[in-house]
């Protein structure tokens, strides 16, 4: 029989949180707008009011951004780029490797490390151009090998008007690195290293780059971009995705589920215990993810601006709220709060606030986090068990479910008063934005799932994707890399 404390304390936490949210979730006066609006591809700048023809005639031309001397923006974006890299190595590497069994710790770490190197070279050769050069399905190859992507010139499309083009490129590289690395959590402990490398390169080119282009790139049909005179979206389904809810988390999360289903269950699953071998690693990794995520979200303002502050604060509040709500749900369900539950909830909150971070108030961020913590917990604790799939490290339950939750709630809580380059959501009187969010979520889910399945079928036919039963029992450390993570002799 559970103790009274097991029920009273979680309910007390819930009551305190709810009481703090009874006020207006719109934490900023709707009449104020940050004096510096992001020019990132996901939140292009737009004037608050369109000037009349007479005003245009009399006004002096606006000065070009003095990006070469704006060292504050450049410094912030250099730091943000390093913070996002920190999320993958060592953050994700530690988080994932602690959750697997001891015989797979080095193989799991190697996946994150190898993808950091592989994706970096692919980004230089072709992937950045495919994602961000002007185009339709893809962006083209005019920027292949970084031709014209210089450290002493701004980008031609206004993605980041106050920092060098090459800095914007390397910042976006860090997003491209972590996205396929997130998928590793689904096929952990059973995918061949060689097949993982080939799959990730193909997935980067054929899944990540197109979706990134559609949502953020010049000419993308889901990009939130405005006609400067009429202040209307230039695309029919202008989706709000500040830092990668659809591009990063939904695509990787649904692809993770497809990988788990295609490869099948691990040997012995679910009858044999497959507990995390080192939760200390996972705890440290999750904390590094939390810290690095400020570069992920606040960095997406592409400058040291009030908008970066909005994204920073919203990210932190949502993460804290999700950690608490996951632990409360777990506490009520199992009678004990666990460290694994706390760090899983924090990651779920980080995922969910990502698309919304530059469009919502801190109060709305807390609500998004509270919802995401519970929804992702149910996906991991109930949905996975009910459907019986073996998503080793719950990449689908946290990243896809959390990404969808955050993308849809962005359509509820977004405020143009906080970001003139965005749009209002349902609570601000713009129900049409929810339609745009649903369309973007549906397209990202469907395209990534189908694309991943096709790639797996092709690669499996050519070289196989799963290690043999004997290699799996031996462990990936020895069978794939010829080494052990721990020398216990």
C-alpha positions in Angstrom: 0.0 0.0 0.0 1.4 3.4 -1.0 2.1 5.9 1.7 0.0 9.0 2.0 3.1 11.0 1.1 3.2 9.4 -2.3 -0.1 11.1 -3.1 0.0 14.3 -1.1 3.3 15.6 -2.3 2.6 15.3 -6.0 -0.8 16.9 -5.6 0.7 19.7 -3.5 3.2 20.4 -6.3 0.4 20.4 -8.9 -1.7 22.7 -6.7 1.2 25.2 -6.4 1.8 25.2 -10.1 -1.8 25.7 -11.0 -2.2 28.6 -8.5 0.8 30.3 -10.1 -0.8 30.1 -13.6 -4.2 31.5 -12.8 -3.2 34.9 -14.0 -2.9 36.0 -17.6 -0.5 33.6 -19.5 0.4 36.6 -21.7 3.3 37.8 -19.6 4.1 40.8 -21.8 2.0 43.8 -22.5 0.5 43.3 -26.0 1.3 46.9 -26.8 5.0 46.4 -26.6 7.2 44.7 -29.2 10.9 43.9 -28.9 13.0 46.6 -30.5 15.0 43.9 -32.4 13.2 41.2 -34.3 14.9 38.0 -35.4 15.8 37.7 -39.1 16.3 33.9 -38.8 14.7 31.8 -41.6 12.1 30.6 -39.1 11.1 34.1 -37.8 11.8 36.6 -40.6 11.4 40.2 -39.6 8.4 42.3 -40.5 7.4 45.9 -39.6 4.6 46.2 -37.0 2.6 48.6 -39.2 2.9 49.2 -42.9 3.7 52.8 -43.8 1.5 54.8 -46.2 2.7 55.7 -49.6 3.1 59.4 -48.5 5.2 58.3 -45.5 7.4 56.1 -47.7 8.0 59.1 -49.9 9.2 61.3 -47.1 11.1 58.9 -45.0 14.9 58.4 -45.4 16.0 54.9 -46.6 16.8 52.6 -43.7 20.5 52.0 -43.1 21.9 48.6 -44.0 22.7 46.4 -40.9 26.2 47.2 -39.7 26.8 43.5 -39.3 30.6 43.7 -39.4 30.7 45.9 -36.3 27.8 44.1 -34.5 30.2 42.1 -32.3 27.5 41.4 -29.8 25.3 39.4 -32.2 28.4 37.7 -33.6 29.6 36.8 -30.1 26.2 35.4 -29.0 25.9 33.3 -32.2 29.4 31.9 -31.8 28.5 30.9 -28.2 25.1 29.5 -29.3 26.8 27.4 -32.0 29.1 25.9 -29.4 26.2 25.3 -27.0 24.3 23.4 -29.6 27.3 21.3 -30.4 27.6 20.6 -26.6 24.1 19.1 -26.8 25.4 16.2 -29.0 28.9 15.8 -27.7 29.0 15.1 -24.9 25.4 15.8 -23.9 23.4 13.3 -26.0 26.3 10.8 -26.1 26.3 10.6 -22.3 22.5 10.7 -22.0 22.0 7.8 -24.4 25.0 5.7 -23.4 23.9 5.7 -19.8 20.6 4.3 -20.7 21.9 1.2 -22.6 23.4 -1.9 -21.2 27.1 -2.0 -20.3 28.1 -4.0 -23.3 26.8 -1.2 -25.6 28.1 2.0 -23.9 31.0 2.7 -26.3 29.0 1.8 -29.4 26.3 4.2 -28.4 28.7 7.0 -27.6 30.4 6.4 -31.0 27.2 7.0 -32.8 26.9 10.6 -31.6 30.6 11.2 -32.1 30.7 9.7 -35.6 27.7 11.6 -36.7 29.2 14.9 -35.5 32.1 14.3 -37.9 30.1 12.8 -40.8 27.4 15.4 -40.9 29.9 18.3 -40.6 31.6 17.2 -43.8 28.3 16.5 -45.6 27.1 20.0 -44.5 30.2 21.5 -46.1 29.9 19.5 -49.3 26.2 19.8 -50.1 23.7 19.7 -47.3 23.8 23.4 -46.3 23.1 24.4 -49.9 20.2 21.9 -50.2 18.6 23.2 -47.0 19.1 27.0 -47.3 19.8 28.1 -50.9 16.7 29.4 -52.7 14.7 26.7 -54.4 11.6 24.5 -54.3 11.9 20.9 -53.0 15.5 21.5 -52.3 17.6 24.6 -52.3 20.0 23.6 -55.0 23.8 23.2 -55.0 25.0 26.8 -55.7 26.5 26.9 -52.2 28.1 23.4 -52.4 31.5 23.3 -50.7 30.5 26.7 -49.1 31.0 28.5 -52.4 30.0 32.1 -51.7 29.4 31.4 -48.0 31.9 33.8 -46.5 33.0 35.0 -43.1 33.1 38.6 -44.3 29.7 38.8 -46.0 26.1 38.7 -45.0 23.8 36.1 -46.4 21.8 37.2 -49.5 18.4 36.2 -48.2 18.3 38.0 -44.9 18.4 34.9 -42.7 20.8 36.7 -40.3 21.4 40.2 -41.3 23.7 41.1 -38.4 26.1 38.2 -38.5 28.4 36.7 -41.1 26.9 34.2 -43.5 29.4 31.6 -42.6 28.5 31.9 -38.9 24.8 31.3 -39.7 25.9 28.3 -41.7 27.8 26.7 -38.9 25.0 27.5 -36.4 22.6 25.6 -38.6 25.2 22.8 -38.9 24.8 22.1 -35.2 21.1 21.5 -35.7 21.8 19.1 -38.6 24.3 17.1 -36.4 21.9 16.4 -33.5 18.8 15.5 -35.6 20.0 12.2 -37.0 21.8 11.5 -33.7 18.5 11.6 -31.9 17.2 8.7 -34.1 20.0 6.5 -32.6 18.0 6.2 -29.5 15.4 4.0 -31.3 17.8 1.5 -32.8 20.3 1.5 -30.0 22.0 -1.9 -29.2 21.1 -3.6 -32.5 22.1 -1.6 -35.7 25.3 -2.1 -37.6 27.7 0.8 -37.4 28.4 0.8 -41.1 24.7 0.8 -41.9 24.1 3.6 -39.4 26.6 5.8 -41.1 25.1 5.2 -44.6 21.5 5.6 -43.4 22.3 8.9 -41.6 24.0 10.4 -44.7 21.1 9.5 -46.9 18.5 10.6 -44.3 20.3 14.0 -43.9 20.1 14.6 -47.7 16.7 13.1 -48.4 14.7 13.9 -45.3 16.3 16.6 -43.1 17.4 19.0 -45.9 14.0 19.1 -47.7 12.0 19.6 -44.5 14.4 22.3 -43.3 14.1 24.0 -46.6 10.3 23.9 -46.6 10.0 25.4 -43.1 13.0 27.7 -43.0 14.6 28.1 -46.4 14.1 30.8 -49.1 11.2 29.6 -51.2 10.0 27.0 -48.6 6.3 26.5 -48.8 5.8 26.2 -45.1 8.0 29.2 -44.2 6.6 32.0 -42.1 7.4 35.0 -44.3 5.6 38.2 -44.7 4.9 40.7 -47.4 6.4 43.9 -45.9 3.7 46.2 -47.2 0.6 44.1 -46.6 1.7 42.1 -43.6 0.2 38.9 -44.9 2.0 35.5 -45.1 3.6 34.9 -48.5 3.0 31.2 -48.1 -0.5 29.6 -47.8 0.4 27.4 -44.7 2.9 29.6 -42.9 3.9 27.4 -39.9 5.6 28.7 -36.8 8.6 26.7 -35.8 11.1 28.9 -34.0 13.9 26.4 -33.4 13.0 23.0 -34.8 9.9 21.4 -33.5 8.9 20.1 -36.9 12.3 20.2 -38.6 14.3 18.5 -35.8 12.1 16.7 -33.4 9.1 15.5 -35.4 11.2 14.2 -38.3 13.7 12.5 -36.0 11.1 11.1 -33.7 8.8 9.5 -36.3 11.9 8.2 -38.1 13.0 6.7 -34.9 9.7 4.8 -34.6 10.0 3.5 -38.2 13.6 2.3 -37.4 12.4 0.5 -34.3 9.6 -1.2 -36.2 11.8 -2.1 -39.2 14.7 -3.6 -37.2 12.4 -5.4 -34.8 12.8 -6.0 -31.0 16.1 -6.6 -29.3 17.0 -10.1 -28.4 15.2 -10.9 -25.2 12.8 -7.9 -25.3 10.6 -7.6 -23.3 11.2 -10.6 -21.2 14.8 -9.9 -20.1 15.6 -6.9 -18.0 17.3 -4.2 -20.0 17.8 -1.5 -17.4 20.1 1.5 -17.8 23.6 0.6 -16.8 24.7 4.0 -15.6 22.1 6.6 -14.7 24.9 8.9 -13.6 26.0 9.3 -17.2 22.4 10.0 -18.3 21.9 12.6 -15.5 25.0 14.5 -16.6 24.0 14.2 -20.2 20.5 15.5 -19.5 21.9 18.5 -17.6 24.2 19.3 -20.5 21.3 19.1 -22.9 19.4 21.6 -20.7 22.3 24.1 -20.7 23.0 23.6 -24.4 19.4 24.0 -25.4 19.6 27.8 -24.6 21.9 28.0 -27.7 19.3 25.9 -29.6 16.3 28.1 -28.8 17.6 31.5 -27.7 20.2 31.3 -30.4 17.5 31.0 -33.0 16.8 34.7 -32.5 20.1 35.0 -34.4 21.3 37.9 -32.3 21.7 39.2 -28.8 18.2 40.7 -28.6 15.1 40.9 -26.5 13.7 38.1 -28.6 16.6 35.9 -27.5 15.7 36.7 -23.9 12.1 35.7 -24.5 13.2 32.4 -26.0 15.7 31.8 -23.2 13.2 32.4 -20.3 10.4 30.5 -22.0 12.7 27.5 -22.6 13.8 27.4 -19.0 10.3 27.7 -17.5 8.9 25.0 -19.8 11.7 22.6 -19.0 11.3 23.0 -15.3 7.5 22.6 -15.6 7.8 19.4 -17.7 10.3 17.9 -15.3 7.9 18.4 -12.4 4.8 17.2 -14.3 6.5 14.0 -15.5 7.7 13.3 -12.0 4.2 13.9 -10.5 2.6 11.6 -13.1 5.2 8.9 -12.4 4.9 9.4 -8.6 1.1 9.0 -8.8 1.4 6.0 -11.1 4.3 4.1 -9.5 4.5 5.6 -6.0 8.1 6.9 -6.3 9.7 9.9 -8.1 12.8 8.8 -10.0 15.8 10.5 -11.4 15.2 8.9 -14.8 11.7 10.4 -14.7 13.0 13.8 -13.8 15.6 14.0 -16.6 13.2 12.5 -19.1 10.6 15.1 -18.3 13.1 17.9 -18.7 14.1 16.7 -22.2 10.4 16.4 -23.0 9.9 20.0 -22.0 12.9 21.1 -24.0 11.5 19.4 -27.0 8.0 20.8 -26.7 9.0 24.5 -26.1 11.4 24.4 -29.1 8.9 25.5 -31.8 7.2 27.9 -29.5 10.1 29.5 -27.6 10.3 32.7 -29.7 6.5 33.2 -29.9 5.1 32.7 -26.4 5.3 34.2 -22.9 7.0 32.5 -19.9 3.5 31.7 -18.5 2.5 30.0 -21.7 5.8 28.2 -21.7 5.0 26.8 -18.2 1.7 25.5 -19.5 3.3 23.9 -22.5 5.8 22.2 -20.3 3.2 20.9 -17.9 1.2 19.4 -20.7 4.2 18.0 -22.5 5.6 16.3 -19.4 2.3 14.3 -18.8 1.7 13.6 -22.5 5.2 12.2 -23.1 5.1 10.2 -19.9 1.9 8.5 -21.1 3.5 7.9 -24.5 6.5 6.2 -22.9 4.7 4.4 -20.0 1.4 3.4 -21.7 1.5 3.8 -25.5 4.8 1.9 -25.9 3.5 -0.9 -23.7 0.2 -1.1 -25.5 1.6 -1.2 -29.0 4.6 -3.4 -28.0 7.3 -1.7 -30.1 10.9 -1.6 -28.9 12.0 2.0 -29.1 15.2 1.4 -27.0 15.6 4.9 -25.5 12.1 6.3 -26.2 13.1 8.6 -29.0 9.6 8.5 -30.4 7.8 8.9 -27.1 9.8 12.0 -26.2 10.9 13.7 -29.4 8.0 12.9 -31.8 5.2 13.1 -29.3 6.8 16.1 -27.6 7.5 17.8 -30.9 3.9 17.4 -32.1 2.6 18.6 -28.7 4.8 21.7 -28.9 4.0 22.5 -32.5 0.3 22.4 -31.9 0.4 24.4 -28.7 2.4 27.0 -30.5 -0.7 27.5 -32.6 -2.6 28.1 -29.4 -0.3 30.5 -27.4 1.7 32.4 -30.0 1.6 36.2 -29.8 2.7 38.6 -32.5 3.2 41.2 -29.8 6.2 39.2 -28.7 7.6 38.6 -32.1 6.5 40.8 -35.0 7.9 38.2 -37.4 5.5 35.6 -36.2 1.7 35.3 -35.9 -1.0 35.2 -33.3 -2.4 31.9 -32.1 -5.9 30.8 -31.2 -6.0 32.6 -27.9 -5.1 35.8 -29.6 -7.9 35.4 -32.1 -6.2 33.7 -35.0 -7.6 30.2 -35.3 -6.2 29.9 -38.8 -2.7 29.5 -37.4 -3.7 26.2 -35.9 -4.6 24.9 -39.3 -1.1 25.9 -40.5 0.5 24.1 -37.6 -1.6 20.9 -38.2 -0.6 20.9 -41.9 3.1 21.4 -41.1 3.0 18.6 -38.5 1.2 16.2 -40.9 3.6 16.9 -43.7 6.6 16.4 -41.5 5.3 13.2 -40.0 4.2 11.7 -43.3 7.3 12.6 -45.4 9.8 11.6 -42.7 8.1 8.3 -42.0 7.8 7.3 -45.7 11.3 8.5 -46.6 12.9 6.6 -43.7 11.1 3.4 -44.5 12.3 3.6 -48.2 15.9 4.3 -47.1 15.9 1.3 -44.7 14.5 -1.1 -47.3 17.2 0.0 -49.8 20.1 -0.1 -47.3 18.9 -3.4 -45.9 18.8 -5.0 -49.4 22.3 -3.8 -50.1 24.2 -4.3 -46.9 21.8 -5.2 -44.1 20.9 -2.9 -41.2 21.0 -5.2 -38.1 23.8 -7.0 -36.5 23.6 -10.8 -36.2 22.1 -12.4 -33.1 25.5 -13.5 -31.8 26.9 -9.9 -32.3 24.0 -8.4 -30.5 24.4 -10.8 -27.6 28.1 -10.1 -27.4 27.4 -6.3 -27.5 28.1 -3.6 -30.0 31.3 -2.5 -28.2 33.1 -5.7 -29.1 31.3 -6.8 -32.2 31.4 -3.4 -34.0 34.4 -1.6 -32.4 36.6 -4.3 -30.8 36.8 -2.6 -27.4 35.1 -2.4 -24.0 33.8 0.6 -22.2 35.1 -0.7 -18.9 38.2 -2.7 -18.1 37.0 -4.5 -15.0 40.0 -6.8 -14.7 
